[in-house]
Amino acid sequence: MKASGFFINTLKDAPADAEIASHQLMLRAGMIRRVAGGIYTYMPLGLRAVRKIEVIVREEMNRAGALELLMPAVQPAELWQESQRWTQYGPELLRLKDRHQREFVIGPTHEEVITDIARKEIKSYRQMPVTFYQIQTKFRDEIRPRFGVMRGREFIMKDAYSFDQDKAGLEHSYQQMYEAYGRIFKRLGLVFRAVAADNGSIGGSGSHEFHVIADTGEDAIAYCPASDYAANVEAADALPLIEQRGEPQATLTKVATPNAEKCEKVAAILGVSLEHTVKSIVLAIDANAEVDASPLTPQGSGGSTPQIWLLLLRGDHTLNEVKLGKLPGATGYRLASEAEIIECFGTRPGYLGPIGTPKSVKVFADRTVAKMSDFIVGANEAGFHLTGVNWGRDLPEPVVADLRNVVAGDPSPDGKGALAICRGIEVGHVFQLGTRYSQALGATYLDESGKAQPMVMGCYGIGISRILGAAIEQNFDARGIIWPEAMAPFEVVICPIGYERSETVRMAAQGVYAKLLEMGIDVILDDRGERPGVMFADWELIGVPHRLVISERGLKESQFEYQGRRDAQPTLVEMTAAPELICAKIRAAFEY
Amino acid sequence: MKASGFFINTLKDAPADAEIASHQLMLRAGMIRRVAGGIYTYMPLGLRAVRKIEVIVREEMNRAGALELLMPAVQPAELWQESQRWTQYGPELLRLKDRHQREFVIGPTHEEVITDIARKEIKSYRQMPVTFYQIQTKFRDEIRPRFGVMRGREFIMKDAYSFDQDKAGLEHSYQQMYEAYGRIFKRLGLVFRAVAADNGSIGGSGSHEFHVIADTGEDAIAYCPASDYAANVEAADALPLIEQRGEPQATLTKVATPNAEKCEKVAAILGVSLEHTVKSIVLAIDANAEVDASPLTPQGSGGSTPQIWLLLLRGDHTLNEVKLGKLPGATGYRLASEAEIIECFGTRPGYLGPIGTPKSVKVFADRTVAKMSDFIVGANEAGFHLTGVNWGRDLPEPVVADLRNVVAGDPSPDGKGALAICRGIEVGHVFQLGTRYSQALGATYLDESGKAQPMVMGCYGIGISRILGAAIEQNFDARGIIWPEAMAPFEVVICPIGYERSETVRMAAQGVYAKLLEMGIDVILDDRGERPGVMFADWELIGVPHRLVISERGLKESQFEYQGRRDAQPTLVEMTAAPELICAKIRAAFEY
């Protein structure tokens, strides 16, 4: 491709409403243009990247045995009524009426349509397993679309759906998709993690999210750099940080800690590290309580007296509500009110502790706290703490539970090293749906004994347009985007200095351009005759990973100037060696 | 691809509402499945054909220098209001409201969006010419969707839009697209014609339709098999069928022709061929008449006396209303009423003629009639005709005009042979839009002198999904579809007889399958273990163009059985020669 026959329109500044780097850079590079809120046109530059992603996704789906089809964007309401999602789905579901006043939706997802196809097409166990996929434009009417293609309203998805006879079949189909997803993100040149995830609203059990790692990601992920372990921080297992509890060394002592309601303050006053302190969190469990949306909001107690729980965490740790919610009997927990605390502990929050509490209080210690010795807790007396506290000697052994969020440096639950914490952008999701949709829509097959059984389904999504944004969030600098080769709009740009003026430069540029094309490299020759500063700024902003500069000065020495997009400095290369050098670099990038 | 890993689901019968062959066959072959009226899922088999069409379209668009982008399906109402089409477009425009009650449409076409992009991105004459295209799902809310993908509501289009500085630039861009369209339909292996067309509602001037020739087509096309000439029958030039008028031979004679109000009857009574008769059509032209939607409906005359026109056509010819409408002064013409005719001609219709009519009657003779001699007309007396009529001698020379529809055998207007008439299915359309949209939306650029000028636009559509139906209408038989190689879901099918039973058959089948794959052939191996009858019927219905049958009997002679989809009989081929034979046949099909 020659730049003169392409459409390049870079901008100095991004519109003010572009909040994050990928959105700003895609607009500035001219990859997308806004048509309406959350609705974009992919300009030729942006679409080249989209298509490269699609090719890789398609190849890996096919390799995994999935069959491509194409379902309609406009779906009849009847199918959504059958699945109950017509009422369950919120205003994100864009509904409309045709000229005959029949109701339709613009599909945000296709479980209903594919299940309708399956119930009509699949009659026998012999027709399974089968996995269908499509790459298609979808619509989700986000209340506040933002971040460009990262959370747009109209977006491009790859969605796949597997149909199996039973749970074992589903698990096999799921595993195949899981592996295909790994290959896809690897081939795309992205640093990513497959993260065990709780299921969202789709229902069913067993799911993983695929996250592209980026500082700007919405989700916190705990992972082990030495292994494949990864989980949302909320779901990651927190192991005890102390292997074996030490013998008591200190005497139980009450010390004055005026105005020290936080562990940090206590540690500072006593001149010890925060890791010797233990914080107390008091919960109230109302009898017959309903699950509340935000259970950590203190509330007045109900009619009957609530049960009081005391949670003990190390001073530097934080409570994990997801784990807390899974403790037996925790349904309907809430933070105890100050009145309840004073009634139970005889003092106000800030000086609470497990020693001398009423027997009715149930004490839970986090796994780490349970292994501590000579630790510090509140004295249940305002302005005082107890030091040298030891389990067994000074208070009974506690109920032990995993109560805290993991932190960087924690041992990995798989025993293979220490956890790191990073942020991620979800670009893929694999789900074991089970029979949620096949039962709702009556999608059954006849098993070997001729009995009708519901098909067992999985669903598997990749946000194609979202990958663009995520890849940029992971790969950019002050000058612009740094595309991984696999999805770069162009792999190489040739920047000739004095293209219009110098016959020598023009000939050399056209020569190496032709050679690179012949080698199958996706190269663009900047024949616009722009000044070097403009050319370099454009292509650095656009993020082409390899650049070859051709100048009269260099040609005198038979040399080109090569610079990788991440290189600090250019390198001189022999003219004749340049194509092979670039080819080798690109080949290396594609090896995975 | 192996059939066991694919999804094949053929039907014995098509649903009753499938009216035409392509719709029936696509359903029976399992290429599409209905989701709602005019809304289909492309099953894996159908999508393979779609994707092959898309690849060819994309290649030729790129070759013509067009740049691919992707505009959104959901478009804001504001753009349609700017172009006035929000009110002009009928109920085919699917309108909807988002959660904030803002109005949108699902785009049936993208003139507004692309013009919006152009006005924001193109500032200078230096940025043109440029042609953008996309391949995208569109929606048109047809009142009565029918014929499957031929007139669906949701459909796949390639639409392109060119932007030029002036009319000359537009004509160049138009020509490039015109040529690209020719290459596309040729490469697809379709018999087609580019037909000069009147513009439809889009407005502007200069347009061609591309028609796939098929007996079931909606449009009648006159074309010259010896040249590229083609036009809609309504627009085709009808040349005189007589080169030079003969000298009068016969005497003007009044003959009795009782009950002969039609030329056919007159010719029969007189024992002459229809080509000697001339029919009279009487029109009334009302003064200051408005153009009427159906002008050939007789109406009572208005306040003032209408002008009477007498049109003369050869007995076997038919009047062309489009041509009539273009005669100077024809605005507001209508068929004269019987009262008007009797008042003017003194007799009732059926026996009218140009001799002895009042001077106020304007006589128009079709080009052929004007060259006739010794012809027959009505005598303006009930039950009588005149024979031996000659121009100049018996009546004054007429005003000559092209008034008739062409018929098969007419000389081609380009002088290169005789016209044939066929029926066609419109699959493409190229338009010179001009400044219709750039003026409405204010899409201007600065010319070389720095003056703002409206961009001059062209638009170019191809109905990707419609091509599927059209290709089938052109290529099918009683057994099913006969795909052109270029868009066949598979190019070759290997049908092994006794695949599960016979190790020899299995080995041979897998061997030739591997060999064909290696040669880059798109081959499917039917490893389902079905009986030969089922296998053959399936693949003939699906329309795979080449078939290789492998049986134990053949293998004894080291032979396979080859049969092209159009071949009446199979041919025996040496096992070792089979791959090369098939490869050669497919290569030949792709040569264009």
Boltz contact constraints between the chains, C-beta under 6 A:
constraints:
  - contact:
      token1: [A, 5]
      token2: [B, 65]
      max_distance: 6.0
  - contact:
      token1: [A, 7]
      token2: [B, 67]
      max_distance: 6.0
  - contact:
      token1: [A, 9]
      token2: [B, 121]
      max_distance: 6.0
  - contact:
      token1: [A, 35]
      token2: [B, 72]
      max_distance: 6.0
  - contact:
      token1: [A, 36]
      token2: [B, 76]
      max_distance: 6.0
  - contact:
      token1: [A, 39]
      token2: [B, 72]
      max_distance: 6.0
  - contact:
      token1: [A, 39]
      token2: [B, 74]
      max_distance: 6.0
  - contact:
      token1: [A, 41]
      token2: [B, 71]
      max_distance: 6.0
  - contact:
      token1: [A, 42]
      token2: [B, 69]
      max_distance: 6.0
  - contact:
      token1: [A, 42]
      token2: [B, 70]
      max_distance: 6.0
  - contact:
      token1: [A, 43]
      token2: [B, 69]
      max_distance: 6.0
  - contact:
      token1: [A, 44]
      token2: [B, 67]
      max_distance: 6.0
  - contact:
      token1: [A, 44]
      token2: [B, 69]
      max_distance: 6.0
  - contact:
      token1: [A, 47]
      token2: [B, 68]
      max_distance: 6.0
  - contact:
      token1: [A, 47]
      token2: [B, 69]
      max_distance: 6.0
  - contact:
      token1: [A, 47]
      token2: [B, 70]
      max_distance: 6.0
  - contact:
      token1: [A, 65]
      token2: [B, 5]
      max_distance: 6.0
  - contact:
      token1: [A, 67]
      token2: [B, 7]
      max_distance: 6.0
  - contact:
      token1: [A, 67]
      token2: [B, 44]
      max_distance: 6.0
  - contact:
      token1: [A, 68]
      token2: [B, 47]
      max_distance: 6.0
  - contact:
      token1: [A, 69]
      token2: [B, 42]
      max_distance: 6.0
  - contact:
      token1: [A, 69]
      token2: [B, 43]
      max_distance: 6.0
  - contact:
      token1: [A, 69]
      token2: [B, 44]
      max_distance: 6.0
  - contact:
      token1: [A, 69]
      token2: [B, 47]
      max_distance: 6.0
  - contact:
      token1: [A, 70]
      token2: [B, 42]
      max_distance: 6.0
  - contact:
      token1: [A, 70]
      token2: [B, 47]
      max_distance: 6.0
  - contact:
      token1: [A, 71]
      token2: [B, 41]
      max_distance: 6.0
  - contact:
      token1: [A, 72]
      token2: [B, 35]
      max_distance: 6.0
  - contact:
      token1: [A, 72]
      token2: [B, 39]
      max_distance: 6.0
  - contact:
      token1: [A, 72]
      token2: [B, 154]
      max_distance: 6.0
  - contact:
      token1: [A, 73]
      token2: [B, 137]
      max_distance: 6.0
  - contact:
      token1: [A, 74]
      token2: [B, 39]
      max_distance: 6.0
  - contact:
      token1: [A, 74]
      token2: [B, 154]
      max_distance: 6.0
  - contact:
      token1: [A, 76]
      token2: [B, 36]
      max_distance: 6.0
  - contact:
      token1: [A, 91]
      token2: [B, 99]
      max_distance: 6.0
  - contact:
      token1: [A, 96]
      token2: [B, 96]
      max_distance: 6.0
  - contact:
      token1: [A, 98]
      token2: [B, 141]
      max_distance: 6.0
  - contact:
      token1: [A, 99]
      token2: [B, 91]
      max_distance: 6.0
  - contact:
      token1: [A, 99]
      token2: [B, 141]
      max_distance: 6.0
  - contact:
      token1: [A, 121]
      token2: [B, 9]
      max_distance: 6.0
  - contact:
      token1: [A, 137]
      token2: [B, 73]
      max_distance: 6.0
  - contact:
      token1: [A, 141]
      token2: [B, 98]
      max_distance: 6.0
  - contact:
      token1: [A, 141]
      token2: [B, 99]
      max_distance: 6.0
  - contact:
      token1: [A, 154]
      token2: [B, 72]
      max_distance: 6.0
  - contact:
      token1: [A, 154]
      token2: [B, 74]
      max_distance: 6.0
